[in-house]
Amino acid sequence: MKIKAKSPVKTVAAAAAAVKAKPAKPVAKKVAPKTQRVTFSVHAEAGSKVFIAGSFNNWDPTAKAMVDKNGDGLYAATLSLAPGAHQYKFVIDGTWCADPECADWVQNDHGTLNSVKHVG
């Protein structure tokens, strides 16, 4: 009595050739992120209304609220910014303020200073 195989048996050499014949998968290139997360922080009196406004949000004084998570007066906000220079100010209880911790600033059209954050 002969037993018939359902599929032909491959030899070791044929199996090795089949493995080598597989096309290589293309390697995905890692692309640098288009934006970078940047955290801004400022000290203000606890309970204040603090926002950040700048070239990244068309200088809208209420677009991005900053949060005092611990109630200690340290307000923070994280934004996704494209590479480049971004001018900004904090708005604390309606008063526009340059970042006291930022050494890079430029004079604006109103005769006051804007802080500058360089990304990338």
C-alpha positions in Angstrom: 0.0 0.0 0.0 1.4 3.4 -1.1 0.6 6.6 0.7 0.3 9.6 -1.6 1.2 13.0 -0.3 -1.4 15.7 -0.8 1.2 18.2 -1.9 4.6 17.6 -3.4 7.4 17.4 -0.9 10.0 20.2 -1.3 13.7 19.5 -1.0 15.8 21.5 1.4 17.5 23.3 -1.5 14.1 24.2 -3.1 12.8 25.6 0.2 15.9 27.7 0.7 15.6 29.1 -2.8 11.9 30.0 -2.1 13.0 31.9 1.0 15.6 33.9 -0.8 13.2 34.7 -3.6 11.0 36.9 -1.4 11.2 40.6 -2.4 12.6 42.9 0.3 10.1 45.0 2.1 10.8 48.8 1.6 12.1 50.4 4.8 9.9 53.3 6.0 11.9 56.5 6.4 11.4 58.3 9.6 10.3 61.8 8.8 10.9 64.6 11.3 7.7 65.8 12.9 6.1 68.8 11.3 5.3 70.3 14.7 7.0 70.1 18.1 5.3 70.2 21.5 6.5 73.2 23.5 5.5 74.0 27.1 5.2 77.6 28.2 5.0 78.6 31.9 4.7 81.7 33.9 4.3 82.6 37.6 1.2 84.7 38.5 -1.0 85.1 41.5 -3.0 82.0 42.2 -6.5 82.3 40.9 -5.5 84.6 38.0 -6.9 84.2 34.5 -3.8 83.5 32.4 -3.6 83.0 28.6 -0.9 82.8 26.0 -1.2 84.7 22.8 1.2 85.0 19.9 1.9 84.6 16.2 0.8 81.0 16.4 -2.8 81.8 17.3 -3.2 85.2 15.5 -2.6 87.0 18.9 -6.0 85.9 20.2 -5.8 86.9 24.0 -8.2 84.1 25.0 -7.5 81.3 22.6 -5.2 79.3 24.8 -5.8 79.2 28.6 -2.9 78.3 30.9 -3.5 76.0 33.8 -2.3 76.2 37.4 -2.5 72.5 38.3 -1.2 72.7 41.8 -2.7 76.0 42.8 0.7 77.5 43.5 0.7 80.2 40.8 2.7 78.3 38.2 0.6 78.4 35.0 1.5 76.2 32.1 0.3 75.4 28.6 1.6 73.1 25.9 1.3 73.9 22.2 2.3 72.1 19.0 4.4 74.6 17.0 5.9 74.4 13.6 9.7 74.9 13.3 10.7 78.6 13.2 10.5 81.7 15.4 7.3 82.4 17.3 6.5 85.7 19.0 4.3 85.5 22.1 3.1 87.2 25.3 1.2 86.1 28.3 -2.2 87.8 29.1 -2.6 87.8 32.9 -5.9 89.1 34.1 -6.2 91.1 30.9 -2.7 92.6 31.0 -0.3 91.7 28.3 3.1 90.6 29.6 6.4 89.5 28.0 7.9 86.3 29.4 10.2 87.3 32.2 12.2 84.0 31.8 12.8 84.5 28.1 15.9 86.4 27.1 15.0 86.6 23.4 12.6 89.3 22.5 11.7 91.8 19.7 10.0 95.2 19.8 6.5 95.1 18.3 4.5 97.8 16.5 3.0 99.0 19.8 6.4 100.0 21.2 6.4 97.1 23.7 8.3 93.8 23.7 7.3 90.4 22.4 9.1 87.2 23.7 10.4 84.9 21.0 10.5 81.1 21.1 12.7 79.3 18.5 11.4 75.8 17.6 13.4 73.2 15.7 
